[in-house]
Amino acid sequence: MNRLLCLPWLSLGLAAPLFAAETRPNLIVILADDLGRGDYAAFGTKDIRTPSIDRLCREGLTFQNFYANSCVCSPSRAALLTGCYPDRVGVPGVIRHVQQESWGWLSPHAALLPQLLKPAGYHSALIGKWHLGLESPNTPTERGFDFFHGFLGDMLDDYWTHLRGGQNFMRRNLEVITPQGHATDVFTGWACEYLEERAKAGGPFFMYLAYTAPHDPIQPPPEWLAKVKEREPGISEKRAKMVALIEHLDDGIGKVLAALDRLKLADNTLIVFTSDNGGNLRFGANNGPWRSGKEHMYEGGLRVPAVVRWPARTKPGGLTERLALTMDIFATLCEAAGVKPPPLIDGISFLPTLAGQAQPEAERNHYFVRREGGVAYAGKTIEALIQGEWKLLQDSPFAPQELYNLKQDPRETTDLAAKEKGVFKDLAAALRLHIQCGGQVPWQH
């Protein structure tokens, strides 16, 4: 193995922008938290109403095979903002406010997307959930964002109090703040305010809008829950609460889209909508036909909704079978902005696919990792590796590795590890190389 190729970049490697200012689009990433692959109406799910997500699907390009970089939050967010497999930037697991339960530390050597976009004239803002560090030097404005209005932590204990473990992690830049209202409404309001400001200021912008919904606790506003129960007779309480929380989220997304229309920003704005991992089945999520959900390396934990709308480049109502990962968003947005990404990132731009051009599948392995504590994980990792139609996974550090043929068995019903020993051996060797690469980067500080 060439050890050098495993190392993350050691400098930002910033280059002059490739495109003139007037050709650069505004960039928006809307990230849901634990949204199931099947939890929007355009997927075909009958008990949910999501007109805003459906609008994005109708007006943009839907990815049928989009994967989060991990089955839990922080690693996928690290991949999104660095274009790298998360353990290569020090985030193999969830970063938490309790040190004994925290399993990552964002590498100081990693170049984040807002840092790359700044020389091209972009103003960058994070609205909502950060989840990549609670203190200096790993806060949003110290890692490249010009503006931060949101929540530093991993999850809210309550959507109205916004506390986590009795602590307030809500910030405006570095200032501690105490906003009022349901967190989804708060983040939506802040996003619309930011769009108003950028419309007046002019110049391209990057807005990363990271909602906490529909992550637990499942606390929809009472009027939204009542509406779902009235419309869906016989729905379980658990499912009704999940549906209501998602429909409320969808309403917030709709307000953001309306603001773009009102401010005449929509035509030159590239929007990516996706989720950080699959839905949590314990709380009534719908991951479509795929096995399992959040926290697990089966398809239900990794496959996520993904749609891109860019009126200047994407034809409305399109579908693509191209396999892409969260980290590919980084490379795509860099290319759209005319910015050269750092060397040795893992993400690959899917911009040609957005433009309707033929784009062959990348010849690469697709690797997924999660490090976790507690009795079930003991500080060890679980992983998966997809190579072509084959998938190797280990869903518990104390369980054997499993092998599935996703083309013939997309629901992962038949473990072929004992039968396909040659394939098993090859994928296991490839997985070990990824683990070695990630092991070169510290994940504690």
Secondary structure, 3 states (H helix, E strand, C coil): CCHHHHCCCCCCCCCCCCCCHHHCCEEEEEEECCCCCCCCHHHCCCCCCCHHHHHHHHHCEEEEEEECCCCCHHHHHHHHHHCCCHHHHCCCECCCCCHHHCCCCCCCCCCCHHHHHHHHCCEEEEEEECCCCCCCCCCHHHHCCCEEEEECCCCCCCCCCCEECCEECEEECCEECCCCCCHHHHHHHHHHHHHHHHHHHCCCEEEEEECCCCCCCCCCCHHHHHHHHHHCCCCCHHHHHHHHHHHHHHHHHHHHHHHHHHCCCHHHEEEEEEECCCCCHHHCCCCCCCCCCCCCCCHHHHECCEEEECCCCCCCCEEEEEEEEHHHHHHHHHHHHCCCCCCCCCCCCCHHHHCCCCCCCCCCCEEEEEECCHHHHCCCEEEEEEECCEEEEECCCCCCCEEEECCCCCCCCCCCCCCCHHHHHHHHHHHHHHHHHHCCCCCCC
